[in-house]
Amino acid sequence: KNQLPVFVTEYLSQNSVLENEDLLVMYDVTVSLDTSECAILTTRNFIYHKQGNSDIRVPYDDIIEVRIEDDFFATYLIITTNSGQISLVEFYNNPELFITTLKLKVGNNLILDIRED
């Protein structure tokens, strides 16, 4: 089990990012790794947090498709909900734990993985 640094758990708590749910995996998209912008999978939701903006919080039951694409620079997850909302997450390194956990939460039938092998 990976442990989060104390500053991460404090930041998530101080910014009320988690709402009576447990964090499963988090991907910090910032270069400084300060948690001010991150993609989070919890026991109940996909959350995209960006400091100063409203969090995007999507229950797994509302996700109708997850498209996974690669290019030379990054791996992209495009998450579509039943209301038509689309969220984009860019991974610049090591997306596999996040992707594997998301597959477990939404089911493989909703995942469209078009990455090159």
C-alpha positions in Angstrom: 0.0 0.0 0.0 1.4 3.4 -1.0 1.3 6.1 1.6 0.5 9.7 0.8 2.7 12.4 2.1 1.2 14.3 5.0 1.0 17.5 3.0 -1.2 15.7 0.4 -3.7 14.5 3.0 -3.8 17.9 4.7 -4.4 19.6 1.3 -7.2 17.3 0.4 -8.8 17.8 3.8 -8.4 21.6 3.9 -9.9 21.9 0.4 -12.7 19.5 1.1 -11.9 17.4 -1.9 -13.1 14.1 -0.5 -16.7 13.8 0.7 -17.2 10.8 3.0 -15.2 8.6 0.6 -11.9 6.9 0.6 -9.1 7.8 -1.8 -8.0 4.8 -4.0 -5.5 6.4 -6.3 -4.4 10.0 -7.2 -2.5 11.4 -10.1 -0.9 14.8 -9.5 -0.7 16.6 -12.9 1.5 19.4 -11.7 5.2 19.7 -12.3 5.8 20.7 -8.7 3.7 17.8 -7.3 1.8 20.2 -5.0 -1.6 18.5 -5.4 -3.2 21.8 -6.7 -4.3 19.9 -9.8 -5.0 16.2 -9.7 -7.2 13.4 -10.9 -8.5 11.2 -8.1 -10.4 7.9 -7.9 -12.3 7.3 -4.7 -14.5 4.5 -3.5 -17.5 6.3 -5.2 -16.3 8.9 -7.7 -13.9 10.1 -10.3 -12.7 13.6 -9.2 -10.8 16.2 -11.1 -9.5 18.8 -8.7 -8.0 22.1 -9.8 -7.3 24.7 -7.1 -9.5 27.8 -7.5 -12.1 26.0 -9.7 -15.0 23.8 -8.8 -14.1 20.1 -8.6 -15.5 17.9 -11.3 -17.0 15.0 -9.4 -18.5 12.1 -11.4 -20.1 9.0 -9.7 -18.9 5.8 -11.5 -22.5 4.9 -12.4 -22.7 8.1 -14.5 -19.7 7.2 -16.7 -20.7 5.8 -20.0 -17.3 5.7 -21.7 -13.6 6.0 -21.0 -11.4 6.4 -24.0 -7.7 5.9 -23.6 -5.3 7.4 -26.2 -1.6 7.8 -26.6 0.6 10.2 -28.5 4.4 10.8 -28.3 4.1 13.0 -25.2 1.3 11.5 -23.0 -1.6 9.1 -22.4 -5.0 10.7 -22.4 -8.2 9.6 -20.7 -11.4 11.1 -22.1 -14.2 10.4 -19.6 -17.8 10.8 -20.9 -20.8 10.9 -18.6 -24.5 10.1 -19.4 -25.2 13.9 -19.2 -22.6 14.5 -22.0 -20.0 16.0 -19.7 -16.5 15.2 -20.9 -13.3 15.3 -18.8 -9.8 15.0 -20.1 -6.9 13.8 -18.0 -3.4 13.9 -19.3 -0.8 11.5 -17.9 2.9 12.3 -18.6 4.1 9.2 -16.8 2.9 6.0 -15.2 -0.8 6.0 -15.9 -1.3 2.2 -15.4 -2.3 2.2 -11.7 -4.9 4.9 -12.4 -6.2 3.1 -15.5 -6.4 -0.3 -13.8 -8.2 1.1 -10.8 -10.7 3.0 -13.1 -11.3 -0.3 -15.0 -12.2 -2.0 -11.8 -14.6 0.7 -10.8 -16.5 1.2 -14.1 -16.0 -2.2 -15.8 -14.0 -3.1 -18.8 -17.1 -2.9 -21.1 -17.0 1.0 -20.8 -13.3 1.2 -21.6 -12.2 2.0 -25.1 -8.4 1.5 -25.1 -7.0 2.6 -28.5 -3.3 2.9 -27.4 -0.6 1.4 -29.6 0.9 -1.8 -28.1 
